[in-house]
Amino acid sequence: MGEYLAAQTVTSVQSVGRCQFRIANLFGGEFEVPREHNESAPQQGIYYFTDITSKAPRVLRSFSLDCWDATDRDISAALGATQFRGSWMRYAPSLGGRTLTPFEENANPQTVILAGANWTGIGLTVDATTGDEERRPRVFSFCLIHKAKALCGNTPVAWLSNPKHNDLSMMKSILQSVVFFDSPTSISASDPIIREAYAKHESKSYISQIAHRL
């Protein structure tokens, strides 16, 4: 897998809302920021997969990345969940309704720890409990937090009817390649620190070593 990752490309600095970042195109996937109606700052980017080789994801097809404010309320809204007294609860604010509700008995919410070159992250997986049993997914939701901004999204990573094929590790590798920028020119595209971060983003220990240099 390492050779397959190393052969992939790194995007130029992307702007999604107020979030500016680079991300690696891995596992036959590509990241794009659709620009419609002459938008100066599109609010969503799409990571899609076209590779159908044996090394391609089995469940992943595409996922979006959205920029949120890094407040507890916005991150909970992006995740659709929040931790309350040590347990995950569904978070769905509504006028005159309950904000927090327990997950269904078989939803099995599980925390996923994330960390990158210059961000911290939070994520969770939740199992679907309704719909066609053959197509019920395990959905991974996440937020990557850099200063006052958070890059968030969600995607199925496994089918509960065939848990042997789980793309969560691929998703984590893709997300670990993200490097945030405070402005498009804050760090040169040829900066060796950034190049090293992508070349070796699989190593958590290496990322922790370079984080203080960014």
TAVEN-V534368 format. One record per helix or strand. SS is the DSSP state (alpha for helix, beta for strand). FROM is the first residue (numbers start at 1). LEN is the number of residues. If there is no record, write none. Layout:
SS|FROM|LEN  SS|FROM|LEN
This chain:
alpha|2|5  beta|9|2  beta|14|3  beta|19|4  beta|24|2  beta|29|4  beta|44|6  beta|62|8  alpha|72|8  beta|81|4  beta|87|5  beta|100|2  beta|110|6  beta|120|8  alpha|133|3  beta|137|10  beta|149|11  alpha|160|3  beta|166|1  alpha|168|9  beta|179|3  alpha|192|8  alpha|204|8
